[in-house]
Amino acid sequence: MIKITDNAQNHFAKLLANQKEGTQIRVFVINPGTPTAECGVSYCPQDAIEVTDTELKFEQMSAFVDELSAPYLVDAEIDFVTDQLGSQLTLKAPNAKMRQVADDAPLMERVEYVLQSQINPQLASHGGRITLIEITDDAFAVLQFGGGCNGCSMVDVTLKEGIEKELLQTFSELKGVRDITEHQRGEHSYY
């Protein structure tokens, strides 16, 4: 379910050494399955462990995950990285905003999953987002831009060189993408 790198395990072990005996860590998702989903890590004292929690045992510690968060933490990874700017704990959870869908799910669900888990997080750095409106009978994904992407002068490049390329590489069934957004430039636009 969750990969915790050796560097992160070492970091947690040092932190846990200063806590009450038996304290472990908890990994969780707030607002799982929504665009506002956020992942977190906290201390988990023994008296906070629920019978429905999943215990993930690692060499130096255990991590507990609540029942609601578990499906949204599939393929998550926690790392502790050090660079010129210092050290930081990173938590990547590609399924936090939307539960992973099966490979044989309908095309609409699979495309929506890729948009929510891979493309929208990239667009969010510019205050943008994209919504899947439909998949046409002739296999085009019809999309609508919002937020900072609406009216952005780079939207055509983002659509064709970014989103369309990624979707066509992932889904051989698709022939292309279409944008139905009525772009209106304004203060909300990124460029």
Secondary structure, 3 states (H helix, E strand, C coil): CEEECHHHHHHHHHHHCCCCCCCEEEEEEECCCCCCCEEEEEEECHHHCCCCCEEEECCCCEEEECCCCHHHHCCEEEEEEEECCEEEEEEECCCCCCCCCCCCCCHHHHHHHHHHHHHHHHHHCCCEEEEEEEECCCCEEEEEEEECCCCCCCHHHHHHHHHHHHHHHHCCCCCEEEECCCCCCCCCCCC
